[in-house]
Amino acid sequence: MALLALMPSFVFAQAGLRGPDRNQFVEQMYQGCFQVEDAKKKGLDLVDLRRYCVCLSNAIADRITPHQLSEIRALGPGAASAMRPMVTELAKTCFKQ
């Protein structure tokens, strides 16, 4: 799975999930991102958090291929760390919005 982290960004340019896989992925990513209690503890605005989570979930779905999604799902609990480089890169864009 280290391959995902090492692949240059331009490889993802033509990637992207479609259809039901995309919908399910975006919903799961959003649910993992939008943590109300955690946000309240940190004093974050829920509208801003919602906007950020929608942006990030869709940005990742635009980048990841179905094959990469299968590999990530196979990692189980290790999926988050495998996706961290991509999430970090895309989060910068979503923070600006």
Sequence and secondary structure as in RCSB ss.txt:
>XXXX:A:sequence
MALLALMPSFVFAQAGLRGPDRNQFVEQMYQGCFQVEDAKKKGLDLVDLRRYCVCLSNAIADRITPHQLSEIRAL
GPGAASAMRPMVTELAKTCFKQ
>XXXX:A:secstr
 HHHHHS HHHHTT    HHHHHHHHHHHHHHH  HHHHHHHT  HHHHHHHHHHHHHHHHHH  HHHHHHHHHH
GGGHHHHHHHHHHHHHHHHHH 
